[in-house]
């Protein structure tokens, strides 16, 4: 028996979630103390109420005009981002409704929409709830996961657009205060997403349990819809937001920086607002939905396997909730880690920013290792069994600890290797930069070579994680290893969100005509954010690979596929086609970005050529048209790639059967990981 009782588990999980949400609210309140009204900003006389002289005071600039201008720019960025997300969510809502009906029809038709209890698949001699109700509850959990994913992305965007101008204003007092404002804002998003995802999943399980009772096999099978809903919305958020931000970025830089030789984020550039909006809808809302999808899927995959293992068979609620307990500990660990950046230590110089962000990852990983050891000892019996393709495999609580821990540390290794290949502080990027001396051709060759080379170590790290965790605890081990990578998701998201907030802050400083010294500070914040964002993407890639494998294992188990035989023609053609799909998907999204960027470049050129006095600063650019171009293009272009991903399994499974589908899924998984790391 586990030391932790079922009652203690029922209290600990929601309490951890509520603490995370409360901490997010506290951080938001602290950020909101930076005022965007001139009267409030001027409170306290010449020292602005903080005891720190402002750069404007040193240089004789008008503080009132600066604050007003910052507020106007922030409002324009916020309106553009909100408008885009509302438009995107209307289209996504239509898809969500249609796909919910498809899920209900497919699952309900398994037993002919029967309302009679069915013999359980894994618990011999027991009866499980009717297929019709499992289809109904699965559809409900799908919609719940989708809505939670959309809300997570939207809240992240609102927080980022709320904080960007405040970070700019704080940069007048010093890089340390600007860093704290940007990081606290990122922490609001990180803790809200991690905590709300945990609480909503836990409440859903308890509400569904009122109907399912002792049928835990059916209960946790219906819960899998939560992960599917989260990842489905993440797909559209990532694709739509990505097309938007890259089209605006390319259009603004090609014409503004290259052709017109004006600074980045210069207010004369018609695409500058669209560029800053893109940072929020792509890198904030898209990334938030993406990591929520991986988090939800890893939790659901672990719960499904646990429900047909000794935890589910013996109705051990504490053991069943082990994945949720790991996430609960992660929230507390990330809370302590965040205090190291915002309260325990103070940033006093530019060179201290990047080490502070890296320490966040290292401290959270080290503390989380201890936390996992404690919760594994308290929540798990000394010995238990895990379902392993038809048999029950005996596992110890310390074995499961190693599975989670190896996922956690593999994520850190992948993150730092990603940073090594993307930071200008190390030789790989320096070599690519040096290759520019001989022209674009050698630059492209070196860049491609670097991308391909960057795959090697992360793949070995993922491979070792898979082998060790599978050897110890079969597919459940892989699922909790993925959860281990995502256990510090609150800190990872805080660092991810910090980057675009700092980027926006620099853009606002430039557009508001603030001192070049302020722009230097915001650029230093942004540069550190770009480097550490690569680490966050490494975590996301590694966890997605492990989650995909865990879900693939769940699929072949439920589909009754004993062996995926690559020598079988059906499986082999599925492998080849599946390996091709990431390239097809990438081609569609890249072409979409190119088409949208082309329209943006033409519009920016048109405005520079036709609006009198634009280059001289006396004419005003038409920002709204550029925002509309990015919005329309991304909404239109996100549908085909999304349809490719969602419809392929349905079509292949229906027309060619589960053998070919298993090949397609395996091929797409293996190929997709390589393509993602390379790019």
N, C-alpha and C positions, 0 to 999 in steps of 0.2 A: 504493500500500500504506500501511496505517496504521503509525504509529511503534510503538504498543503491540502486542506480540506476543500470540498466542493463549495461550501459557503464562502470560504476565504477567496476562492477563485472568482466567484460571482461578484464579490465586492471589489477585488483588486483590479480587474480589467476595466470596468467603467470608471473607477476612481482615477486610474492612470490617464484615461482618455479625457476626463473632466479637468484634471490638473494641466494636461497639455493645452487644452482650449483656453483655460484661465491664464496660463502663462502667455499664450499668444495675445490675448486681450490686453494684458499688462504691457507687453512690448509695444502694442499699437498705441496705447495711451501715452507711453513715453515718447514715441515718435510724433504723436499729435501735438506735443507741447512746443514743437518748432512751428511757429505761426507764419502763415502766408499773407497776413494783412500788415500793411506798412506800420500802422499804429502799434500793433502788438510787437512787431519785430524791432521797433525803436524803443520799446520799454526799457527802462533802466539807464537811460542816458547814453553816454558815449561808449559804455562797455556792453550795451545790448542785454543787460541783465545777467550775463554769464561771467563777467570779469575778463573777457577776451576782446581785445581791440579788433575791429574789422578792417580788412584790406581796403575797403572803400574809403574808410576814414583816413587811412594813411595816404591814399592817392587822391582824395578830394572828390570822389564820385558821389552821385546823388543816390543815397540809400533807398529813398522812397520809390523812385522810378525802377530801381533794380528789383525790388520785391514785387511790385505790381506786374512788371514784365514777366517775372518767373511764374507768377500765379496764372497769367494769361496763357503762357506756353503750356504749363501743366494741364490747364483746362482743355486746351486744344488736343493734346495727346490723349487725355483720358476720354474725351468725347469720341475721337477716332477709334480708339481701341474698343470702347463699349459698343459703338455702332457696328463694328466688324463682328464682334462676338455674338451680338444679338442676331445679326443676319446669318452667321454661320449656324447658330443653334436652331434657327428656324428650319434650315435644310436638314440638319442632323436629327432634329425632332421627327421629321417625316420618315427618315430612314429608320430611326429607333422604333417607331410605331409599326412600320412594315416588318422589320426583322423580329419584333416581339411576336407578331402574328405567326411568322414562319416558325419560330421556335416552338410556339404552342402547338401548331399543327404537326410538326415533325415528331415532337415528343409524345403528344397525345395519341398519334396514330400507331405508335409502337404496339399497343395492345387494343387497337381499334376503339380508342376513346372509352375504354372500359371503366366502370365505376365500382368494380369488384376488387377486393384485396387480392394481391398476387403473391405467389411464393417468392420469398427473398432470394436474390441471386447468390449471396455469400453466406447467409445465415440459414443453414439447413433446418427444415422443420418449422420455420417461422414464416409468418405472412407479413407482407409490407403493404403500404397504402396504395390505392389505385393509381394507375399510370396517368389518368386524366388529371388528378389533383397534383401529382408530381410535375406534370407539364404546366399547370396553372401557377404553382409556387415557383417553378424555375423561371417562368416568364416574369413574374413579379420581382424576383431577385435580380433579373437582368435589367429591368427598368430602374430598379433602385440603384444598382451599380452604375448605370449610365448617368443617372441624374446626379449622383454623388461626384462622379468624374467631372461632369460639366460645371457643377457648382465649385469644385476645387479649383479648376482652371480659371473661372470667372473671378472668384475671390482673390486668387493670386494676382490677377491683372489689376484689380481695383486697388489692392494694397501697394503694388509697384508704382502705379500712376499717382497714388496718394503721396508716396515717399520721395519720388524723384526730385521735385523742386526743393523739398525740405533738405535733402542731401546737398543740393547745390548751395543753399543758404548757409548750412552748417560748415561748408568748406571755406567760408569766409573767416571762420574762427580757427581753423586748423584741420589738418588731415585726420587727426584722431577723432574729432567730433563728427566729421562727415562719415568716417568708417563706421562708427557706432550706429548712426542713423540708418545707413544702408543695410548694415548687417541685422539690426533689430527688425527692420522691415522684412528682410528675407526670412528671419526666424518666425515672424507672424504667419507667413505662408506655410513654412515647413511644419510648424506645430499644428496649425489648423488642419492641414491635409492629413498628416499622420494620425492625429487624434480623432478627427471626424470619421476617417475611414475605419478605424478600429471600433469606435462606438456604434456606428451604423451597422457594421457587420455583426457585432455582438448582439445588438438589439434584434436584428433580423433573425439570428439563430434562435433567440429565446421566444420570439413571436411565432416562428414556424414550429417550434417545439410544442406549442399549445395544441396544434393539430396532430403532429406526427407522434407525439408521446415517446414510446420506446423504439419506434422505427427510426433509428439513427442512420441506417443505410439510406433510406429515402430522404430524410431530413438534409443530410449533408450533400447528397446528390443534387437536390434542388437549390442548395446554396451556391453551387458552382456558377449559376447564372450571374451572380454578383460580380465575379471576376471577368466573365465574358462581357458584361455591360460596360465595366470600367475600361477594359482594353479596346473595345470597339469605338468608344467615344474618343479615347486617346489617339487612335489611328487618324480620325478625321481632324482632331485638334492639332496633331503634329503636322499632318500634310497641309491642311489649310493655312495654319499659322506659319509654317515653313515657307510656303510659296509666297505668302504676303511679305514676310520680312526680307527674303532674299531678292525679290523683285524690286522692292523699294530701295534696298541697300545698293544693288547693282546700278539702278537708275540714278540714284543720288551721287554715287562716287564716280561713275563713268563720265557724266557730263560736268558735274561740279568740280571735282578734284582734278580729273585728267584733262578735260577739254577747256574748262574755264579757269583753272588754276586758283580756285578759291578754297578756303579751309573746310575741313569736314564739319558738318552741322552749321555751316554759315546760313544765316536767316535769309539770304538772297536766293538760296537753292529751293526751288519749288517742291522738291521731294523730301525735304528735311523733316517735316512733321510725319509723313508716311514712314520714313526710316525709323524714327523714334517710336511710332506706334507699333511697327513690326517687332521691335525688341520685346514689347510687352505681350503681344498676341502669340508670338512664336516661341521665344525663349522662356517666357513665364507661364502663360496659360497652357501652351503645348507641352512643355516639360512637366508641369504639375499634373496634367491629365495622364501623361505617359508613365510617370513613376507611380501614380496612384493605380494605374492598370496593372503594372508589374506586381505591386504590393498586394492588391486584391487577388490576383491570380495565384501568387505563391501561397497565400493564406488558404485559399479555397482548395488548391491542389493537395496541400498537406492535410486539410480537414477531411477530404474525400478518402484518401488512403487510410487515415487514422480510423475512420468510421467502419472500415471493414477489417481492421486489425483488432488486437485485444482491447484497446481503448473503447472502441465502439461496441464490440461483442459483449464486454463486461460492463458497459455503461459507466466507464470511469470518466466523469465529466472533467476533472482536473487534467487528466492525461490528454483528453480530446482537445482541450483548450490550450495545449502547450504552445502552438503557433501564435495564439493571441497573447499569451503570457510573455513570450519573447518580444513581441511588439510593444507590450506595456512597459517592460523593463527598458526597451529602447527609448521610449518617450522620456522616462525619468533620467536616463543616462545623457540624452541629448540636451535636456534642460540644464543639467549640471555643466555640461561641456560649453553651452552657449554663454554661461556666466563668465567663463574664462576669457572670452573675447570682449564682452560688454562691461564687466564689472571688476574682475580680479586684476586684469592687466590693462594698461593704457597704451594705445598706439601714439607715439610721439614723433615718428619720422616715417617718410615714404617707404624706406627699405624694410620696415617692420610689418607692412601690410600682408605681403604674400606669406611670410613665415607664420603669421597669426592664423591665416586661413588654413594652412597645411596642418598646424597644430590642432585645429578643430577636428580634423579627420583622424589624426593619430590618437588624440586623447579620447575621442568617442569610441574608437575601435578598441583601445586598451581597456577602458572602463566597461565596455559592452562585453568583452571576453569574461570579465569577472562576473558581470550580471548574468550572463548565460550559464556560467558554472553554478551560480547560486540557484537560479530558477530550475535548472535541470535536476539539481539535488532535491529541491523542495517539491516540485510538481510531478516528477516521474517515479514510478516504482523502480526498484533495483533491476528487475528483469521484466520484460514484456515482449509481445510478439508483434511483428509488422507484416502486413500482407505483401507477398512477393510472387506475383504471377502464378496464383493457384496454391501456393503454400504459405505457411506462416513462419517467418524468420525470427529467431530469438535475438533480442537486442538489449543492451544495458543502458542505463540512464547516462553514463559517461560516454558511451558510444555516440549517443545522440548529441551530446554536448560537442564532441569533436566534429560532427557533421555541420552544426550551425557555425562553430568557430572557424572551420576551414573555409566556409563560404564567406564569412566576415573578413578574414584576412586576405583571401584571394581577391575580394573586391578592392581592398586597399592596394594590393600589388598591381592589379589591372589599372587602377586609377593613377598611380604614380608612374607606371610605364607609359600610359597615355600622355601624361604631363611631360615626360621626358622627350617624347616625340613631337610635342606641339609647342613647347616653350622656347623662346628665343635665348634662354640662358644656357641651352645645351647644344652640343655639336650638330645633331641632325638638322635642326631648323637653320642653324648658322651655315651649314653646307648648302642648303637649298638657297639661302639668301646670297651666298657667294657665287652660286651658279648663274645668277642674274647678270653677272658681268659680261657673259658671252651671248646674252639674248634670251628671248622667251622660250625657245625650243629646249635648250638645256635646262631651263628652270622647270618646265613641265616634266621633263624626263626625271630629273632629280626628285621632284615632288611626288610623282607616281611611285618611284622606287621607295621613297620614304614611307608612303602609305602602305605599300605591300609589306615592307619590313616590319612595320609597327604591329602587324598581326601576330608575329611569332610568339612572343612571351605571354600575351594575354590568352592565346589559345592553349598553351601549355598549362597556364594557371587554371583555366576552366576545365581542361582535361583531368588534371590531378584532383580537382574538387569533385568532379563527377565520379572518378574511379574510387576515391576514398569514401565518399558519402554513400555511393551505391553498395560498395562492399560491406559497409557497416549496417545500413538500414534500408537497402533497396530504394525504390522510388520515393519513399517517404524521406529518406536521407537527402536526396537531391532537392526535394521541395523545401525542406527546412534549411538547406544550405543556401538556396536562393533567398529565403526569408532572412538568413543571417546577413547576406549582402545588403538587404534593404532594412535591417533592424535599426540602423542609424539614419533613416530616411529624413528625419526632421532636420538634422545637421546638414546632410547632403543638399536638401532643397534650399536651406537658408543660404548656403554658399552659392548654389546655382542662381537663385533669385537676386543675390547681392550684385552679381555681374551686370545684368541688364539695367538694374536700378542706377548703378554707378555710371553706366554708359549714357543713360538718359540724363543724368545729372550734368555730365560734361556737355551734352548737346544743349541743355537749357542754359548753361553758363555762357556758351558761345552765342546762342541766339539772343540772350538778354544783354549782350555787350559787356559782360563782366570782365574783370581783370584777367590778363593772361596767367597770372600766378594762381588764380582759382582754377583755371582750366588745367594747369599743370597738376594740381592736386587731384582733380576729378579724373584726369587721364591716368594718374598713378593708381587710383582706386580701380578704374576700369581694366587696366593692364593686369593687375593681380587677379581680378575676377575672371578675365578671359583664360588665364592659366589654370586656375583652380576649377573652372567650369569643365575643362577637359577631364579632370579627375572625376567629377560627378557623372559625366557621360560614360566614363569607363565602368563605374558602378552599375549604371543603367544597362549597359550592353551585357555585362557579365551576368547580372541577375535575370535579364530577359532570356539569355541562353539556357540557364538552369531551369527557369520556370517553364520554358517551351518544352524542354526534355521531360520534366515532370508531368506536364499535361499530355505529352505524347504517350508517356507510359500509362497514364490513366485511360487514354483513348484505346490503346491496343488491348488493355485489360478488359475494358467494358465491351469492346467489339469482338472479343474472343479470339484475337490473333495471338497464337502462341509464339510464333517466330516470324520475324520480318526477314524473309529469305531473299537476299539480293540476286541470287541466281535465277529466281523466278522471273519470267519475262514481264508479268504484270507489275511486280514490285520495281524492277529495274527501270522500266519506262517511267514509272512514277517518280523514281529518284532523279532521273535526268530532267524531267519536266519541273519537278519541285526545285531543283538547283537553279533552273533558269528563271523562276518567278521573281527572286529579288532583283535580278538585272532588268526584267521587264518593268517591275515596279519603279526602280530607280530611273529608268529611261523615261517613263511617263512623267514622273515628278520633275526631273531635270528639264525636260522639254516644256513643261508647264511654267517653270521658273524663267526659262529663256524667252518664251512668248510674252509673259507678263512684263519682264524686264525690257523687252524691245518696245512695248507700248509706253512704258515709263520713260525710257530714254527719249523717244520721239516727243512726248509731251513736255519734258523738261527743256529740250532743245527749242521747241516751239515757243515756250514762254520766254526764254532768254532772247529769242530773236524778235518777238513781237511786242513784248511789254516794255514801254518806254521807261528808261531810267532804272531798270532792274539791276544791272551790273553796278551802277553808280550808288545804289542804295536808296534812291528816291522813289522808285516804283515798288509796288507790293506784289509778291508772287501769289498765284492761285493755288494754295495748299490743298484745298478741298478736292480739286480735280485729280491730283496725284493720289490722294487717299482713296478716292472712288475707283481709280484704275486698279490699284492693288487689291482692294476689297472684291470687286467684280471678278477679277482674274482668279483669285484664290478660291472663291466660292465655286466658280464654274469648273476649275481644274482639279479640285480635290475629289470630285465624285468618281471619275474613272479608276484612279488608283485604289480608292476605298472599296469600290465594287469588285475589283480584281481580287483583293485579299479576302473579302467576306464571301464571295460567291464561289470561288475555286473549290473549297472543300465540299460544298453542297453539290456542285455539278459533278465533280470527280467521284464522290461517294455514291451518288445516285446512279450514274451511268456506268461506272467501271468497278464499283465494289470497294470493300474496306482494304483489300490487299494493295491495290493501286493507290488508294488514298494514303495508306501508311507510308508508302514510298514517297509520295508527293510531300507529305509533312516532314519526313526525315530529310529529304533533299533540300527543302526550303530552310529548315533549321540550320543545317550545316553550312549552306551557302550564305544565308542571311547574316550569320555572325561574322563571317570573313568580310563581307561587303561593308557591313556597318563599321567595323573597326578601321578598315582601309580608308573610308571616307571621313 
